[in-house]
Amino acid sequence: MDSLAPAANTKTDALAQRYGIDALPAAGPWNETIAVMLDHRSVRGYKPDPVPPGTLETLIAAAQSAATSSNMQWWSAIAVTDPAKKKVLAEIAGGQKHIEQCPLYICWVADMSRSQRISEAEKTDFETMPWLETFMVACIDAALAAQNAVVAAQSLDLRTVYIGAMRNDPIRVAELLGLPPQSFVVFGLCVGYAADNKAEGEVKPRLPQSVVLHHERYDATKEAALRATYDAEMSKFSARHDLQAATWTQRVLNRLGPIKSMNGRETIRASLKKLGFEIR
């Protein structure tokens, strides 16, 4: 597979790019929306060109069209275009220069502060606010909204990459963005046009569907063999892109083995407390 190859032209091509020939699933119903979604790739190099006027508002409209638990809408988004702020956010993220390069950077916030303000205005104690379930729903709401925005961005020929490293130092991020208590940046999102074909790269293979898709009950009996097949596919991908972790298994070992791989995120519970969350 050529790393500079354009988007797939057929559903079979798209599925082959996503899974590899050896794990190709059945090609079912198809349309342009699905083609856009399967063409997703993380881009870490951006042109300085601004996004067209109204693009941000369109992305947020798409985000607000995502499902939200009980219509609580426990999320907010902060658009950052100021170079000085993006520079600080890039530093927090461990020097990820694409945060500075992209013309639009969006911080997605699990935002329970609106509910807190309603509680105070209506003089009603919200007993469910401090529980883990409520916080989880806020994070899920933010993720669902952001993914809708990503699909919308891709349909407009824009590229994106999620930045989980906002959680490296959530206190500093909150201070920089002026967040009120009980709000937390779950992740950031770079949005813009890919700098070149090399920056855009190729679609990264995913685990075979038979590893993640179960019927009626969970079944991992064939997982080891399927993982070996996937490791072989990822090894070829890694060689094309000079990645240090050649296989997916090695990436899992690197990411979950040493505590240092968390880059400070092991302190998130303490940070959340400082941000006004009481999670029971």
C-alpha positions in Angstrom: 0.0 0.0 0.0 1.4 3.4 -1.0 1.5 5.8 2.0 0.8 8.7 -0.4 -2.3 7.0 -1.9 -5.4 9.1 -2.2 -8.7 8.1 -0.5 -10.1 4.8 -1.6 -12.4 4.8 -4.6 -14.5 1.8 -3.7 -15.9 0.2 -0.6 -13.6 -2.8 -1.0 -10.6 -0.5 -1.3 -11.7 1.4 1.8 -12.2 -1.8 3.8 -8.8 -3.1 2.6 -7.1 0.1 3.8 -8.8 -0.1 7.2 -8.2 -3.8 7.8 -5.7 -5.2 5.4 -6.4 -7.9 2.8 -6.0 -10.7 5.3 -8.8 -9.5 7.6 -11.2 -8.0 5.0 -14.8 -8.1 6.3 -17.9 -8.5 4.2 -18.7 -5.4 2.1 -22.2 -4.4 3.0 -24.4 -1.3 2.4 -22.3 1.8 1.4 -22.6 5.5 0.9 -20.5 8.7 0.9 -20.9 9.2 4.7 -19.5 5.8 5.4 -16.7 6.3 2.9 -15.7 9.6 4.7 -15.7 7.8 8.1 -13.5 4.9 6.9 -11.1 7.4 5.3 -10.3 8.9 8.8 -6.6 9.3 9.6 -4.8 11.4 12.2 -3.0 14.3 10.7 -0.1 16.0 12.5 1.0 18.6 9.9 -1.1 21.6 8.9 -1.1 24.4 6.4 -1.5 27.9 8.0 -4.6 28.5 5.8 -7.6 29.5 7.9 -10.7 27.3 7.7 -13.6 28.9 5.7 -15.8 31.4 7.5 -18.6 29.7 9.3 -16.8 26.4 9.5 -16.5 26.4 13.3 -20.2 27.1 13.7 -21.0 24.2 11.2 -18.8 21.8 13.2 -20.5 22.8 16.5 -23.9 22.4 14.8 -22.9 18.9 13.9 -21.5 18.3 17.4 -24.8 19.5 19.0 -26.7 17.0 16.8 -25.0 14.1 18.5 -26.8 12.1 21.1 -26.6 13.5 24.6 -27.8 11.6 27.7 -31.2 12.8 28.9 -30.6 16.0 26.8 -28.3 17.2 29.6 -25.8 18.5 27.1 -22.9 18.3 29.6 -20.2 19.6 27.3 -18.8 22.8 26.0 -16.2 23.6 23.3 -13.5 26.3 23.4 -12.1 27.4 20.0 -8.5 28.6 20.3 -6.8 30.5 17.4 -4.5 32.7 19.4 -0.9 31.6 18.6 0.3 32.4 22.1 -2.3 30.2 23.7 -1.8 27.4 21.2 1.9 27.6 22.0 1.2 27.0 25.7 -1.2 24.2 24.9 1.5 22.6 22.7 3.9 22.7 25.6 1.4 21.1 27.9 1.0 18.4 25.3 4.7 17.6 25.3 5.7 19.8 22.4 3.1 18.7 19.8 3.8 21.3 17.2 0.7 20.5 15.2 -1.3 22.3 17.9 0.6 25.5 16.9 0.3 24.8 13.2 -3.4 24.1 12.9 -5.5 27.2 12.2 -8.3 26.0 14.6 -7.8 24.1 17.9 -10.9 23.1 19.8 -10.8 22.1 23.5 -13.7 19.8 24.3 -15.0 20.3 27.9 -16.9 17.9 30.2 -18.9 20.8 31.6 -21.0 20.4 34.7 -20.7 24.0 35.7 -23.9 24.9 33.8 -25.8 22.5 36.0 -24.2 23.9 39.1 -25.3 27.4 38.1 -28.9 26.1 37.6 -28.7 24.5 41.1 -27.7 27.8 42.6 -30.2 29.9 40.7 -33.1 27.6 41.5 -31.9 27.0 45.0 -32.1 23.2 44.6 -29.4 20.8 45.7 -28.5 18.4 42.9 -27.8 15.2 44.8 -26.7 13.3 41.7 -23.9 15.8 40.7 -21.0 14.4 42.8 -21.3 10.8 41.6 -18.9 9.0 39.1 -21.8 8.2 36.8 -22.6 11.9 36.2 -19.0 12.7 35.5 -18.7 9.7 33.1 -21.8 10.9 31.2 -20.3 14.4 30.8 -17.1 12.9 29.3 -19.2 10.6 27.0 -21.3 13.5 25.9 -18.1 15.5 25.0 -16.7 12.5 23.1 -19.9 11.9 21.1 -20.1 15.6 20.2 -16.5 15.8 19.1 -16.7 12.8 16.9 -19.7 14.2 15.1 -17.6 17.4 14.5 -14.7 15.2 13.2 -16.9 13.5 10.7 -18.3 16.8 9.6 -14.8 18.3 9.2 -13.7 15.3 7.1 -16.7 15.8 4.8 -15.4 19.3 4.2 -12.0 18.0 3.2 -10.5 19.2 6.5 -8.2 16.9 8.6 -8.0 16.5 12.4 -6.2 14.8 15.2 -7.3 14.4 18.8 -5.0 15.6 21.6 -5.5 13.5 24.7 -2.4 15.2 26.2 -4.6 18.1 27.5 -5.0 15.7 30.4 -1.2 16.0 31.1 -1.9 19.1 33.2 -5.6 19.8 33.4 -5.1 22.5 36.0 -2.9 24.6 33.8 -5.2 24.1 30.9 -8.2 25.2 33.0 -6.3 28.3 34.1 -5.3 29.2 30.6 -8.8 28.9 29.3 -10.6 30.4 32.3 -12.7 27.4 33.0 -15.2 27.7 35.9 -15.3 25.0 38.6 -16.7 21.6 37.6 -15.4 21.8 34.0 -12.6 19.8 32.6 -10.9 19.6 29.2 -11.2 15.9 28.2 -9.2 16.4 25.0 -8.3 18.8 22.3 -8.8 18.7 18.5 -6.6 20.1 15.7 -8.6 21.1 12.6 -7.2 22.3 9.3 -5.9 21.3 5.9 -3.1 18.8 5.8 0.3 20.4 5.0 1.1 17.8 2.3 0.5 14.2 1.3 3.2 13.0 3.8 1.4 14.8 6.7 -1.9 13.2 5.7 -0.3 9.8 5.6 -2.4 6.7 5.1 -5.3 5.0 6.8 -4.1 3.1 9.9 -5.1 -0.6 10.1 -7.5 -1.6 12.9 -8.0 -4.9 14.7 -9.9 -7.4 12.7 -13.7 -7.1 13.2 -13.7 -10.6 14.7 -11.7 -9.4 17.6 -14.0 -6.5 18.6 -17.4 -7.8 17.2 -19.0 -10.6 19.3 -22.4 -12.3 18.6 -24.7 -13.0 21.5 -21.8 -13.4 24.0 -18.2 -12.4 24.5 -15.8 -14.8 22.8 -12.0 -14.4 22.9 -11.0 -17.9 21.9 -9.5 -16.9 18.6 -8.1 -13.6 19.8 -4.4 -14.6 20.1 -4.3 -15.8 16.5 -6.2 -12.8 15.2 -3.9 -10.5 17.1 -0.9 -12.1 15.5 -2.4 -11.4 12.1 -3.0 -7.8 13.1 0.5 -7.5 14.5 1.9 -8.6 11.1 -0.3 -5.9 9.3 0.8 -3.2 11.8 4.4 -4.2 11.4 4.2 -3.5 7.7 2.5 -0.2 8.4 5.2 0.7 11.0 8.0 0.0 8.6 6.4 2.3 6.0 6.2 5.1 8.6 9.4 4.5 10.7 7.4 3.9 13.9 9.3 2.6 16.9 6.6 0.2 18.2 6.5 -2.2 15.2 3.4 -4.2 16.3 0.2 -3.3 18.1 1.1 -5.7 20.9 4.4 -3.8 21.5 2.4 -0.5 21.5 0.1 -1.9 24.2 3.1 -3.0 26.2 4.8 0.4 25.9 1.6 2.3 26.8 0.4 0.3 29.7 3.6 -1.1 31.2 5.5 1.8 32.7 3.7 4.4 34.8 5.9 7.1 33.2 3.9 6.6 30.0 1.0 8.4 31.6 2.9 11.7 31.4 1.4 13.0 34.6 -2.1 11.8 34.0 -1.9 9.4 36.9 -2.8 12.5 39.0 -6.1 13.3 37.3 -8.2 12.3 40.3 -6.4 14.9 42.4 -6.7 17.4 39.6 -10.4 16.9 39.3 -10.8 17.6 43.0 -9.0 20.9 42.5 -11.2 21.7 39.6 -14.3 21.4 41.8 -15.4 17.9 41.1 -16.5 15.7 44.0 -16.6 12.3 42.5 -18.0 9.5 44.7 
